[in-house]
Protein backbone atom coordinates (compact mmCIF):
# COMPACT_ATOMS: atom_id res chain seq x y z
CA UNK A 1 0.00 0.00 0.00
CA UNK A 2 1.41 3.35 -1.07
CA UNK A 3 0.83 6.26 1.31
CA UNK A 4 0.20 9.37 -0.76
CA UNK A 5 -0.57 13.04 -0.29
CA UNK A 6 -2.99 14.97 -2.44
CA UNK A 7 -1.94 18.53 -3.28
CA UNK A 8 -5.00 20.50 -4.29
CA UNK A 9 -8.51 19.64 -3.11
CA UNK A 10 -10.74 21.31 -5.65
CA UNK A 11 -13.37 19.34 -7.54
CA UNK A 12 -10.90 17.02 -9.27
CA UNK A 13 -8.71 16.65 -6.20
CA UNK A 14 -11.71 15.48 -4.20
CA UNK A 15 -12.69 13.11 -7.02
CA UNK A 16 -9.16 11.70 -6.96
CA UNK A 17 -9.24 10.98 -3.23
CA UNK A 18 -12.72 9.47 -3.46
CA UNK A 19 -11.66 7.21 -6.33
CA UNK A 20 -9.53 5.08 -3.99
CA UNK A 21 -10.91 5.73 -0.52
CA UNK A 22 -12.28 2.45 0.80
CA UNK A 23 -11.83 0.86 -2.64
CA UNK A 24 -8.13 0.31 -3.23
CA UNK A 25 -5.54 -1.94 -1.66
CA UNK A 26 -2.76 -0.32 -3.71
CA UNK A 27 -2.85 3.38 -2.75
CA UNK A 28 -4.37 5.53 -0.02
CA UNK A 29 -4.25 9.24 0.72
CA UNK A 30 -3.13 10.15 4.24
CA UNK A 31 -2.42 13.87 3.85
CA UNK A 32 -3.96 16.73 1.94
CA UNK A 33 -2.43 20.10 1.14
CA UNK A 34 -4.68 23.02 0.24
CA UNK A 35 -4.34 26.80 0.52
CA UNK A 36 -7.57 27.15 2.52
CA UNK A 37 -7.97 24.07 4.77
CA UNK A 38 -11.16 25.28 6.43
CA UNK A 39 -13.01 24.99 3.12
CA UNK A 40 -12.47 21.22 2.94
CA UNK A 41 -12.30 20.13 6.59
CA UNK A 42 -15.55 18.16 6.44
CA UNK A 43 -14.42 16.32 3.31
CA UNK A 44 -10.99 15.65 4.84
CA UNK A 45 -12.51 14.25 8.02
CA UNK A 46 -14.74 11.92 6.00
CA UNK A 47 -11.74 10.66 4.00
CA UNK A 48 -9.32 10.49 6.98
CA UNK A 49 -6.96 13.13 5.57
CA UNK A 50 -4.58 15.19 7.67
CA UNK A 51 -4.73 18.73 6.29
CA UNK A 52 -2.02 21.34 5.89
CA UNK A 53 -1.47 24.48 3.87
CA UNK A 54 2.30 23.86 3.74
CA UNK A 55 3.70 21.97 0.74
CA UNK A 56 7.06 21.73 2.49
CA UNK A 57 5.46 19.90 5.41
CA UNK A 58 4.05 17.31 3.03
CA UNK A 59 7.44 16.75 1.41
CA UNK A 60 9.13 16.47 4.81
CA UNK A 61 6.71 13.81 6.08
CA UNK A 62 8.52 10.45 6.04
CA UNK A 63 5.21 8.59 5.87
CA UNK A 64 4.39 10.11 2.48
CA UNK A 65 5.84 8.02 -0.35
CA UNK A 66 4.17 9.83 -3.24
CA UNK A 67 2.37 13.05 -4.06
CA UNK A 68 -0.49 13.61 -6.49
CA UNK A 69 -0.61 17.15 -7.87
CA UNK A 70 -4.02 18.59 -8.73
CA UNK A 71 -2.91 22.21 -8.81
CA UNK A 72 -2.88 25.17 -11.25
CA UNK A 73 -0.85 24.33 -14.34
CA UNK A 74 1.92 26.89 -13.95
CA UNK A 75 2.85 25.37 -10.57
CA UNK A 76 3.40 21.85 -11.86
CA UNK A 77 7.06 21.90 -12.88
CA UNK A 78 8.37 23.55 -9.70
CA UNK A 79 6.25 21.24 -7.53
CA UNK A 80 7.46 18.16 -9.41
CA UNK A 81 11.10 19.21 -9.04
CA UNK A 82 10.64 19.88 -5.31
CA UNK A 83 8.90 16.54 -4.76
CA UNK A 84 11.62 14.68 -6.66
CA UNK A 85 14.32 16.38 -4.56
CA UNK A 86 12.48 15.14 -1.47
CA UNK A 87 12.47 11.58 -2.83
CA UNK A 88 8.73 11.45 -3.46
CA UNK A 89 7.18 9.84 -6.53
CA UNK A 90 4.85 12.18 -8.42
CA UNK A 91 1.61 11.83 -10.33
CA UNK A 92 0.78 15.19 -11.88
CA UNK A 93 -2.59 15.94 -13.42
CA UNK A 94 -2.52 17.08 -17.02
CA UNK A 95 -0.95 19.10 -18.42
CA UNK A 96 2.41 18.03 -17.02
CA UNK A 97 3.79 21.43 -18.06
CA UNK A 98 2.98 24.25 -20.45
CA UNK A 99 6.20 24.07 -22.46
CA UNK A 100 8.46 21.34 -23.78
CA UNK A 101 11.35 22.78 -21.77
CA UNK A 102 9.27 22.58 -18.60
CA UNK A 103 8.25 19.00 -19.28
CA UNK A 104 11.83 17.97 -20.00
CA UNK A 105 12.99 19.65 -16.78
CA UNK A 106 10.38 17.73 -14.76
CA UNK A 107 11.28 14.42 -16.39
CA UNK A 108 15.00 15.00 -15.84
CA UNK A 109 14.52 15.93 -12.17
CA UNK A 110 12.61 12.73 -11.46
CA UNK A 111 15.10 10.60 -13.40
CA UNK A 112 18.00 12.14 -11.47
CA UNK A 113 16.25 11.51 -8.15
CA UNK A 114 15.26 7.98 -9.17
CA UNK A 115 11.56 8.53 -8.52
CA UNK A 116 8.54 7.71 -10.65
CA UNK A 117 6.91 10.49 -12.64
CA UNK A 118 3.38 9.90 -13.92
CA UNK A 119 0.85 12.14 -15.62
CA UNK A 120 -2.91 11.99 -15.19
CA UNK A 121 -4.51 11.17 -18.55
CA UNK A 122 -7.43 9.01 -17.49
CA UNK A 123 -9.00 8.88 -20.98
CA UNK A 124 -6.28 6.39 -21.97
CA UNK A 125 -7.85 3.92 -19.57
CA UNK A 126 -11.32 4.06 -21.07
CA UNK A 127 -12.20 0.67 -22.61
CA UNK A 128 -12.87 2.26 -26.01
CA UNK A 129 -9.41 3.84 -26.09
CA UNK A 130 -7.62 0.73 -24.86
CA UNK A 131 -9.22 -1.30 -27.63
CA UNK A 132 -8.46 1.46 -30.13
CA UNK A 133 -4.78 1.25 -29.15
CA UNK A 134 -4.80 -2.53 -29.56
CA UNK A 135 -6.43 -2.36 -32.99
CA UNK A 136 -4.05 0.30 -34.28
CA UNK A 137 -0.98 -1.50 -32.92
CA UNK A 138 -2.11 -4.80 -34.45
CA UNK A 139 -1.81 -3.43 -37.98
CA UNK A 140 -5.36 -4.46 -38.83
CA UNK A 141 -6.13 -1.00 -40.22
CA UNK A 142 -3.14 -1.12 -42.55
CA UNK A 143 -1.00 1.98 -43.03
CA UNK A 144 -2.37 4.76 -40.82
CA UNK A 145 -3.17 7.85 -42.87
CA UNK A 146 -5.29 10.18 -40.75
CA UNK A 147 -6.70 10.73 -37.26
CA UNK A 148 -9.61 12.87 -36.06
CA UNK A 149 -10.73 13.79 -32.58
CA UNK A 150 -13.25 15.90 -30.71
CA UNK A 151 -13.69 16.46 -26.99
CA UNK A 152 -16.37 18.81 -25.72
CA UNK A 153 -17.42 19.16 -22.11
CA UNK A 154 -19.85 21.76 -20.83
CA UNK A 155 -18.53 21.42 -17.27
CA UNK A 156 -16.65 24.68 -17.88
CA UNK A 157 -20.00 26.43 -17.45
CA UNK A 158 -20.63 25.02 -13.99
CA UNK A 159 -17.13 24.66 -12.52
CA UNK A 160 -15.30 27.95 -12.44
CA UNK A 161 -11.93 28.98 -11.02
CA UNK A 162 -10.37 32.31 -11.88
CA UNK A 163 -6.99 30.79 -12.70
CA UNK A 164 -8.57 28.68 -15.45
CA UNK A 165 -9.25 31.86 -17.43
CA UNK A 166 -5.70 33.20 -17.04
CA UNK A 167 -3.62 33.01 -20.24
CA UNK A 168 -0.59 32.28 -18.05
CA UNK A 169 -2.27 29.28 -16.36
CA UNK A 170 -4.62 27.96 -19.03
CA UNK A 171 -3.55 29.20 -22.46
CA UNK A 172 -5.28 28.14 -25.64
CA UNK A 173 -8.91 28.30 -24.47
CA UNK A 174 -10.05 24.69 -23.94
CA UNK A 175 -6.69 23.12 -24.79
CA UNK A 176 -5.44 22.65 -21.22
CA UNK A 177 -8.84 21.46 -19.97
CA UNK A 178 -10.11 19.19 -22.73
CA UNK A 179 -8.05 19.47 -25.89
CA UNK A 180 -4.93 18.06 -24.30
CA UNK A 181 -6.72 14.73 -23.79
CA UNK A 182 -7.16 14.55 -27.56
CA UNK A 183 -3.52 15.48 -28.17
CA UNK A 184 -2.40 12.78 -25.72
CA UNK A 185 -4.61 10.22 -27.47
CA UNK A 186 -3.13 11.20 -30.84
CA UNK A 187 0.46 10.91 -29.59
CA UNK A 188 -0.32 7.53 -28.06
CA UNK A 189 -1.96 6.20 -31.21
CA UNK A 190 0.14 7.61 -34.06
CA UNK A 191 3.24 9.26 -32.57
CA UNK A 192 4.78 12.72 -32.11
CA UNK A 193 3.44 15.83 -33.82
CA UNK A 194 5.59 17.76 -36.32
CA UNK A 195 3.45 20.79 -37.20
CA UNK A 196 0.16 22.39 -36.15
CA UNK A 197 -2.14 25.13 -37.36
CA UNK A 198 -4.74 26.22 -34.82
CA UNK A 199 -7.60 28.65 -34.49
CA UNK A 200 -9.71 29.82 -31.59
CA UNK A 201 -13.00 31.60 -32.18
CA UNK A 202 -14.58 33.29 -29.17
CA UNK A 203 -18.29 34.08 -29.22
CA UNK A 204 -18.39 36.09 -25.98
CA UNK A 205 -15.70 37.94 -24.01
CA UNK A 206 -13.80 36.21 -21.18
CA UNK A 207 -14.50 34.75 -18.71
CA UNK A 208 -17.41 33.24 -20.66
CA UNK A 209 -16.08 29.95 -22.12
CA UNK A 210 -18.18 30.19 -25.31
CA UNK A 211 -15.35 29.48 -27.70
CA UNK A 212 -14.30 26.83 -30.17
CA UNK A 213 -10.91 25.35 -31.00
CA UNK A 214 -9.90 23.67 -34.26
CA UNK A 215 -6.44 22.30 -34.99
CA UNK A 216 -4.84 20.80 -38.10
CA UNK A 217 -1.91 18.52 -37.32
CA UNK A 218 0.88 16.84 -39.25
CA UNK A 219 2.72 14.07 -37.46
CA UNK A 220 6.38 13.15 -37.79
CA UNK A 221 5.37 10.00 -39.67
CA UNK A 222 3.32 12.06 -42.19
CA UNK A 223 -0.08 11.09 -40.72
CA UNK A 224 -2.54 14.00 -40.85
CA UNK A 225 -4.95 14.98 -38.11
CA UNK A 226 -7.82 17.21 -37.05
CA UNK A 227 -8.71 18.05 -33.43
CA UNK A 228 -11.56 20.20 -32.16
CA UNK A 229 -13.15 21.19 -28.86
CA UNK A 230 -16.11 23.20 -27.61
CA UNK A 231 -16.36 24.08 -23.93
CA UNK A 232 -20.08 24.84 -23.71
CA UNK A 233 -21.74 21.98 -25.55
CA UNK A 234 -22.74 18.69 -23.85
CA UNK A 235 -20.09 16.05 -23.26
CA UNK A 236 -18.84 14.38 -26.42
CA UNK A 237 -15.71 12.29 -27.08
CA UNK A 238 -14.68 10.90 -30.43
CA UNK A 239 -11.34 9.62 -31.76
CA UNK A 240 -11.27 8.12 -35.26
CA UNK A 241 -8.20 6.51 -36.85
CA UNK A 242 -8.20 5.89 -40.62
CA UNK A 243 -5.94 3.38 -42.36
CA UNK A 244 -5.81 2.08 -45.92
CA UNK A 245 -7.59 -1.13 -44.87
CA UNK A 246 -10.16 0.20 -42.44
CA UNK A 247 -10.93 2.63 -39.63
CA UNK A 248 -11.63 2.48 -35.90
CA UNK A 249 -13.79 5.04 -34.12
CA UNK A 250 -14.03 5.41 -30.35
CA UNK A 251 -17.26 7.06 -29.18
CA UNK A 252 -17.21 8.00 -25.52
CA UNK A 253 -15.83 5.68 -22.88
CA UNK A 254 -17.43 2.40 -23.88
CA UNK A 255 -18.03 2.14 -27.62
CA UNK A 256 -15.84 1.30 -30.61
CA UNK A 257 -16.91 1.07 -34.25
CA UNK A 258 -14.67 -0.92 -36.60
CA UNK A 259 -15.12 -0.40 -40.32
CA UNK A 260 -13.10 -2.76 -42.51
CA UNK A 261 -13.03 -2.85 -46.30
CA UNK A 262 -15.69 -5.18 -47.70
CA UNK A 263 -17.36 -5.79 -44.32
CA UNK A 264 -20.30 -4.35 -42.44
CA UNK A 265 -19.39 -1.98 -39.58
CA UNK A 266 -18.82 -3.76 -36.28
CA UNK A 267 -20.02 -1.85 -33.22
CA UNK A 268 -18.88 -3.08 -29.79
CA UNK A 269 -19.90 -1.82 -26.34
CA UNK A 270 -17.67 -2.38 -23.31
CA UNK A 271 -18.38 -2.53 -19.60
CA UNK A 272 -17.61 0.65 -17.62
CA UNK A 273 -14.42 0.83 -15.56
CA UNK A 274 -13.25 3.07 -12.72
CA UNK A 275 -10.63 4.85 -14.81
CA UNK A 276 -9.37 7.19 -12.11
CA UNK A 277 -8.86 4.38 -9.60
CA UNK A 278 -7.10 2.25 -12.23
CA UNK A 279 -4.81 5.17 -13.07
CA UNK A 280 -3.87 5.68 -9.42
CA UNK A 281 -3.23 1.99 -8.92
CA UNK A 282 -1.02 1.90 -12.04
CA UNK A 283 0.96 4.72 -10.43
CA UNK A 284 1.22 2.71 -7.19
CA UNK A 285 2.44 -0.32 -9.14
CA UNK A 286 5.13 1.83 -10.78
CA UNK A 287 6.24 3.23 -7.41
CA UNK A 288 6.59 -0.29 -6.03
CA UNK A 289 8.41 -1.50 -9.15
CA UNK A 290 5.68 -3.92 -10.20
CA UNK A 291 5.26 -2.43 -13.68
CA UNK A 292 6.25 0.73 -15.56
CA UNK A 293 3.70 3.51 -15.61
CA UNK A 294 1.80 3.02 -18.89
CA UNK A 295 2.62 6.49 -20.29
CA UNK A 296 6.32 6.74 -21.24
CA UNK A 297 8.10 9.97 -20.38
CA UNK A 298 8.82 10.54 -24.07
CA UNK A 299 5.08 10.70 -24.76
CA UNK A 300 4.55 13.01 -21.78
CA UNK A 301 7.05 15.44 -23.32
CA UNK A 302 5.69 15.13 -26.87
CA UNK A 303 2.14 15.85 -25.72
CA UNK A 304 3.25 19.03 -23.95
CA UNK A 305 5.37 20.07 -26.95
CA UNK A 306 2.33 19.78 -29.22
CA UNK A 307 0.21 21.75 -26.73
CA UNK A 308 2.82 24.50 -26.68
CA UNK A 309 2.81 24.67 -30.49
CA UNK A 310 -1.00 24.82 -30.64
CA UNK A 311 -1.07 27.75 -28.22
CA UNK A 312 1.62 29.56 -30.19
CA UNK A 313 -0.24 28.99 -33.46
CA UNK A 314 -3.38 30.54 -31.97
CA UNK A 315 -1.34 33.55 -30.87
CA UNK A 316 0.29 34.26 -34.22
CA UNK A 317 -2.42 32.95 -36.56
CA UNK A 318 -0.02 30.77 -38.54
CA UNK A 319 1.33 27.20 -38.67
CA UNK A 320 3.96 26.32 -36.06
CA UNK A 321 6.58 23.57 -36.07
CA UNK A 322 6.67 21.61 -32.82
CA UNK A 323 9.75 22.47 -30.78
CA UNK A 324 12.30 19.68 -30.94
C-alpha distance (Angstrom), angle and dihedral (degrees) to the residues before:
residue distance angle dihedral
X1 . . .
X2 3.79 . .
X3 3.80 116.2 .
X4 3.79 108.3 -143.1
X5 3.78 139.9 179.2
X6 3.78 123.8 -140.2
X7 3.80 115.2 -141.3
X8 3.78 108.8 -159.4
X9 3.80 123.2 25.8
X10 3.76 103.8 -159.2
X11 3.80 121.1 125.4
X12 3.80 95.3 -62.5
X13 3.79 93.9 40.2
X14 3.79 90.1 55.3
X15 3.81 90.2 46.7
X16 3.80 88.9 52.4
X17 3.79 93.8 52.8
X18 3.80 92.0 45.1
X19 3.81 91.6 50.5
X20 3.81 91.4 71.0
X21 3.79 105.4 21.0
X22 3.79 107.6 116.9
X23 3.82 90.2 -9.3
X24 3.79 108.3 72.7
X25 3.77 133.8 67.3
X26 3.81 91.3 -174.4
X27 3.83 105.1 59.1
X28 3.79 137.5 15.1
X29 3.79 133.1 179.0
X30 3.80 115.0 -126.7
X31 3.81 101.1 165.9
X32 3.77 135.7 36.7
X33 3.79 128.0 -162.8
X34 3.80 119.8 -159.6
X35 3.81 134.1 153.9
X36 3.81 93.1 -124.8
X37 3.83 108.8 34.1
X38 3.80 95.1 177.4
X39 3.81 90.2 66.5
X40 3.81 92.7 62.8
X41 3.81 104.2 29.4
X42 3.80 94.1 112.6
X43 3.81 91.7 50.4
X44 3.82 91.2 46.0
X45 3.79 92.3 50.9
X46 3.80 91.0 50.7
X47 3.82 91.1 50.7
X48 3.84 96.0 40.5
X49 3.80 94.2 -116.5
X50 3.79 124.2 157.4
X51 3.80 106.3 -138.7
X52 3.79 130.6 -143.5
X53 3.78 137.3 160.2
X54 3.82 91.6 -148.5
X55 3.81 117.9 93.2
X56 3.80 89.6 -170.3
X57 3.80 90.7 58.6
X58 3.79 90.1 54.8
X59 3.80 92.1 50.7
X60 3.81 91.6 47.3
X61 3.82 93.7 52.4
X62 3.83 108.0 105.0
X63 3.81 91.0 -156.9
X64 3.81 91.6 63.6
X65 3.80 111.2 87.4
X66 3.79 97.8 171.4
X67 3.78 141.5 16.2
X68 3.79 128.8 -145.6
X69 3.80 113.4 -153.4
X70 3.80 117.7 -148.5
X71 3.79 95.9 162.5
X72 3.83 138.8 122.6
X73 3.79 110.6 -60.7
X74 3.80 99.1 -116.1
X75 3.82 90.0 59.4
X76 3.79 95.9 56.0
X77 3.79 102.7 88.3
X78 3.82 96.6 46.9
X79 3.81 91.0 45.3
X80 3.81 92.0 49.2
X81 3.81 91.8 49.6
X82 3.82 91.6 48.5
X83 3.81 92.4 48.1
X84 3.80 91.6 48.6
X85 3.82 90.9 50.6
X86 3.81 87.7 53.6
X87 3.81 90.8 52.1
X88 3.79 95.4 -110.6
X89 3.80 123.4 140.0
X90 3.81 112.8 -125.8
X91 3.78 135.8 -143.9
X92 3.80 108.2 -175.0
X93 3.78 122.5 -168.2
X94 3.79 115.3 -123.8
X95 2.91 132.6 -48.7
X96 3.79 96.0 48.0
X97 3.82 88.1 -162.2
X98 3.79 139.3 -20.6
X99 3.81 96.7 -119.7
X100 3.78 136.4 39.3
X101 3.80 89.7 -120.7
X102 3.80 90.2 54.5
X103 3.79 92.8 48.8
X104 3.79 92.2 48.3
X105 3.82 90.4 49.4
X106 3.81 91.0 52.4
X107 3.80 92.9 47.5
X108 3.81 92.1 47.6
X109 3.82 92.9 49.0
X110 3.80 92.2 53.1
X111 3.81 92.7 44.7
X112 3.81 90.8 50.8
X113 3.81 91.4 49.3
X114 3.80 92.2 44.7
X115 3.80 94.1 -124.9
X116 3.79 130.4 132.5
X117 3.79 118.7 -100.8
X118 3.80 117.6 -162.5
X119 3.78 132.8 172.5
X120 3.79 126.0 -145.6
X121 3.81 108.9 -118.0
X122 3.78 101.4 144.7
X123 3.82 94.6 171.9
X124 3.81 88.2 75.4
X125 3.79 87.9 67.3
X126 3.78 96.0 55.0
X127 3.83 109.8 114.2
X128 3.81 91.7 -123.8
X129 3.81 91.7 55.2
X130 3.80 94.7 44.1
X131 3.78 90.2 53.4
X132 3.80 90.4 44.6
X133 3.81 89.3 55.4
X134 3.81 91.2 49.2
X135 3.80 93.0 49.4
X136 3.80 93.9 48.0
X137 3.81 93.0 45.8
X138 3.81 91.4 48.8
X139 3.80 92.2 64.0
X140 3.79 92.0 -127.3
X141 3.81 91.4 130.5
X142 3.79 92.0 53.7
X143 3.80 119.6 -139.0
X144 3.80 108.7 1.4
X145 3.79 111.0 -124.4
X146 3.80 108.4 166.3
X147 3.81 143.9 6.7
X148 3.81 130.8 -160.1
X149 3.77 130.9 -170.5
X150 3.78 142.2 175.4
X151 3.80 130.1 -176.7
X152 3.78 120.2 178.1
X153 3.77 125.1 169.7
X154 3.79 124.4 173.4
X155 3.81 91.9 -159.1
X156 3.82 86.8 102.7
X157 3.80 86.5 75.8
X158 3.79 94.6 57.0
X159 3.82 103.6 31.4
X160 3.77 111.9 58.2
X161 3.80 132.5 174.8
X162 3.78 121.3 167.9
X163 3.79 93.6 -131.7
X164 3.81 90.6 60.2
X165 3.81 89.3 67.6
X166 3.81 94.2 49.1
X167 3.82 113.8 107.0
X168 3.81 87.8 -144.8
X169 3.82 93.1 55.4
X170 3.79 103.6 29.7
X171 3.80 110.1 19.8
X172 3.78 122.5 176.3
X173 3.82 99.7 41.6
X174 3.82 106.6 -104.6
X175 3.80 95.5 2.4
X176 3.81 97.5 98.1
X177 3.81 93.3 41.6
X178 3.80 104.2 41.1
X179 3.79 112.2 -11.9
X180 3.78 94.0 65.3
X181 3.81 89.8 64.3
X182 3.80 87.9 60.2
X183 3.80 92.1 46.9
X184 3.81 90.3 50.4
X185 3.81 90.7 49.7
X186 3.81 90.4 50.5
X187 3.81 93.3 49.5
X188 3.80 90.3 48.1
X189 3.79 93.7 49.0
X190 3.81 104.7 38.1
X191 3.81 108.5 8.5
X192 3.82 140.1 -111.5
X193 3.79 123.1 -10.6
X194 3.82 120.6 -117.0
X195 3.82 103.7 -175.5
X196 3.81 139.1 5.5
X197 3.77 138.1 -169.3
X198 3.79 114.3 -166.1
X199 3.77 139.7 -179.6
X200 3.77 133.7 -169.6
X201 3.79 120.8 -163.3
X202 3.80 116.7 -167.9
X203 3.79 119.4 -159.5
X204 3.82 97.2 -172.7
X205 3.81 132.6 21.5
X206 3.82 120.9 -92.6
X207 2.95 136.4 -53.9
X208 3.81 87.1 38.0
X209 3.83 105.6 92.3
X210 3.83 94.2 -146.4
X211 3.77 96.1 131.4
X212 3.77 139.0 114.7
X213 3.79 131.5 -141.2
X214 3.81 126.4 -156.4
X215 3.80 124.3 178.5
X216 3.80 133.0 -174.5
X217 3.80 113.2 -155.9
X218 3.78 137.0 -167.8
X219 3.78 116.3 -165.0
X220 3.79 127.4 -146.7
X221 3.81 89.3 -108.5
X222 3.84 91.3 53.9
X223 3.82 95.2 -104.7
X224 3.81 111.6 143.3
X225 3.78 125.7 -138.4
X226 3.79 147.1 -173.8
X227 3.82 124.9 -157.8
X228 3.79 128.2 -178.8
X229 3.79 139.1 173.7
X230 3.79 138.9 -176.0
X231 3.79 119.9 -168.1
X232 3.80 99.8 -160.3
X233 3.79 104.2 46.3
X234 3.83 123.2 88.2
X235 3.78 119.1 -80.7
X236 3.79 114.0 -69.7
X237 3.83 130.9 163.1
X238 3.77 125.4 -177.0
X239 3.81 132.4 161.2
X240 3.81 118.0 175.5
X241 3.81 124.3 -175.3
X242 3.82 118.7 -165.1
X243 3.80 124.2 -159.2
X244 3.79 132.9 171.4
X245 3.82 90.7 -101.3
X246 3.78 101.4 39.9
X247 3.79 147.1 -40.3
X248 3.80 137.7 -109.3
X249 3.80 122.6 -151.1
X250 3.79 124.5 -167.7
X251 3.80 113.6 -156.6
X252 3.78 113.3 -169.3
X253 3.77 121.9 -43.0
X254 3.78 101.3 -46.0
X255 3.80 112.7 30.6
X256 3.80 134.3 79.9
X257 3.80 127.1 178.2
X258 3.81 117.2 -159.5
X259 3.79 117.6 -163.2
X260 3.81 114.6 -173.0
X261 3.79 126.8 179.9
X262 3.80 111.7 -89.9
X263 3.82 94.5 8.0
X264 3.77 136.2 96.0
X265 3.83 115.1 -104.1
X266 3.79 113.3 -88.0
X267 3.79 114.7 -143.8
X268 3.82 118.0 -166.9
X269 3.81 128.8 -174.9
X270 3.81 120.9 -157.4
X271 3.78 132.7 -156.2
X272 3.82 115.9 -99.6
X273 3.81 119.3 -101.8
X274 3.80 133.6 -162.3
X275 3.79 94.4 -110.3
X276 3.79 97.3 179.3
X277 3.80 93.1 51.1
X278 3.81 91.2 46.7
X279 3.80 90.2 50.8
X280 3.80 92.2 51.3
X281 3.78 92.1 47.3
X282 3.82 90.7 49.9
X283 3.80 86.5 54.5
X284 3.82 90.3 50.2
X285 3.81 90.4 50.1
X286 3.81 89.9 52.3
X287 3.81 91.9 49.2
X288 3.80 90.4 52.3
X289 3.80 92.4 45.3
X290 3.80 95.0 -114.9
X291 3.81 94.7 124.7
X292 3.80 138.4 -14.7
X293 3.78 116.5 -94.0
X294 3.82 104.7 -94.9
X295 3.83 95.2 -121.6
X296 3.83 111.0 70.6
X297 3.79 116.9 -139.0
X298 3.80 89.8 -119.3
X299 3.81 89.6 62.2
X300 3.81 91.2 46.2
X301 3.81 88.9 56.8
X302 3.82 95.1 43.3
X303 3.80 92.1 51.6
X304 3.81 91.6 52.6
X305 3.82 91.3 45.0
X306 3.81 90.2 55.0
X307 3.81 90.9 47.1
X308 3.80 90.1 52.2
X309 3.81 91.0 51.2
X310 3.81 92.7 48.7
X311 3.80 91.3 52.8
X312 3.80 91.3 48.0
X313 3.81 91.7 49.0
X314 3.81 90.3 53.6
X315 3.80 89.7 50.9
X316 3.80 97.0 51.1
X317 3.81 99.9 29.2
X318 3.80 94.0 -128.5
X319 3.81 141.2 93.4
X320 3.81 115.9 -76.7
X321 3.79 129.9 -158.3
X322 3.79 112.9 -132.2
X323 3.80 111.4 -107.1
X324 3.78 110.9 -105.4
